[in-house]
Amino acid sequence: MEKAFDIATKENKKLFLFFTGSDWCGWCIKLQNEVFKTSDFEKWANDNVVLVELDFPRRTPQEETLKAQNRQLQGMFQVRGYPTVHIVQPEKNPEGRKNLKSLGKTGFVRGGAQKWLAVANNIIKGSS
């Protein structure tokens, strides 16, 4: 997350926080397959955001520091279900403290990559 924050700040991009249960959440897997693994999404993501996956697996082991980071962000953004995508603006205040300003959120959207990207674009455009 720290590295993604720094990259997004340097490249003037938004952070794309994908809260998922990668090894058990059917809707998360469906979102990955129907949207995130498409060339349309890949192009959009390269142009607009820095991707961060915040995973809450049930069978796949994770380091404790990663689990703690993911739980902290889950609480901060009040994520109650999966998949949830928050698009945020990374900010640094004059004292150097980091902040994540929420621009909007979405989850699974029926209709494939184009429909999903229309929702994501509305979130980004609303921040301009």
C-alpha positions in Angstrom: 0.0 0.0 0.0 2.9 2.4 0.8 4.5 1.8 -2.6 1.1 2.2 -4.4 0.5 5.5 -2.6 3.9 6.8 -3.6 3.4 5.7 -7.3 -0.1 7.2 -7.4 1.2 10.5 -6.0 4.1 10.7 -8.3 2.1 9.8 -11.4 -1.0 11.9 -10.4 -3.3 8.9 -10.4 -6.1 7.6 -8.2 -5.7 4.5 -6.0 -7.9 1.6 -6.9 -8.6 -0.4 -3.8 -10.1 -3.9 -4.6 -11.4 -5.6 -1.5 -11.7 -9.3 -2.3 -11.9 -12.8 -1.0 -9.9 -14.3 -3.8 -10.2 -18.0 -2.9 -13.8 -18.1 -1.8 -15.9 -15.2 -3.1 -17.8 -16.2 -6.2 -18.7 -12.6 -7.2 -15.1 -11.5 -6.7 -13.9 -14.2 -9.1 -16.7 -13.3 -11.6 -15.6 -9.6 -11.4 -12.0 -10.6 -12.1 -12.9 -12.7 -15.1 -15.6 -10.5 -16.7 -13.9 -7.1 -16.1 -10.4 -7.0 -14.6 -8.9 -9.6 -16.9 -10.0 -7.8 -20.1 -7.9 -5.6 -22.3 -10.4 -2.7 -22.0 -9.9 -2.7 -18.2 -6.1 -3.1 -18.4 -5.9 0.0 -20.7 -8.2 2.0 -18.5 -6.3 1.0 -15.4 -2.9 1.9 -16.9 -4.3 5.4 -17.8 -6.2 6.2 -14.6 -5.3 4.3 -11.5 -2.7 2.4 -9.4 -4.2 -1.0 -8.6 -4.1 -2.4 -5.0 -5.7 -5.8 -4.1 -6.7 -6.1 -0.5 -7.4 -9.8 -0.1 -9.2 -11.7 2.6 -8.6 -15.3 1.7 -9.8 -18.3 3.7 -7.4 -20.9 2.4 -4.4 -19.0 1.1 -1.8 -18.1 3.9 -0.9 -14.4 4.3 1.8 -12.6 6.3 0.5 -11.0 9.5 1.6 -7.5 8.4 -0.4 -7.8 5.2 -3.5 -9.1 7.2 -3.2 -6.2 9.6 -2.9 -3.6 6.8 -5.9 -5.1 4.9 -8.1 -5.2 8.1 -7.1 -1.6 8.9 -8.2 -0.4 5.4 -11.3 -2.5 5.6 -12.3 -0.7 8.8 -11.3 2.7 7.4 -13.6 2.3 4.4 -16.3 0.3 6.3 -16.2 -2.6 3.8 -19.0 -5.0 4.7 -19.0 -7.3 1.7 -17.0 -8.4 -1.3 -16.2 -7.5 -3.9 -15.9 -3.8 -3.1 -13.8 -1.3 -5.1 -13.0 2.1 -3.6 -11.4 4.7 -5.8 -9.5 7.2 -3.7 -7.3 10.2 -4.1 -4.0 9.9 -2.3 -3.1 13.2 -0.5 -0.2 14.4 1.6 -0.8 17.3 4.0 1.9 19.9 4.6 3.2 18.0 7.6 3.8 14.9 5.4 0.9 12.8 6.7 -0.8 10.6 4.2 -4.6 10.7 3.6 -6.9 8.7 1.3 -9.8 10.8 0.1 -12.7 8.5 -1.0 -14.1 9.4 -4.4 -16.6 6.6 -4.6 -17.1 2.9 -4.5 -18.7 0.1 -6.5 -18.9 -3.7 -6.6 -20.0 -6.1 -9.2 -21.9 -4.5 -12.1 -23.8 -6.7 -14.6 -23.0 -6.2 -18.3 -19.3 -6.8 -18.6 -16.3 -4.5 -18.8 -17.9 -1.6 -20.6 -20.8 -1.3 -18.1 -18.3 -1.6 -15.2 -16.0 1.0 -16.6 -18.8 3.4 -17.1 -19.5 3.3 -13.4 -15.7 3.7 -12.6 -15.4 6.6 -15.0 -18.3 8.4 -13.3 -16.6 8.0 -10.0 -13.3 9.5 -11.4 -15.1 12.3 -13.3 -17.0 13.3 -10.2 -13.7 14.0 -8.5 -12.4 16.4 -11.1 
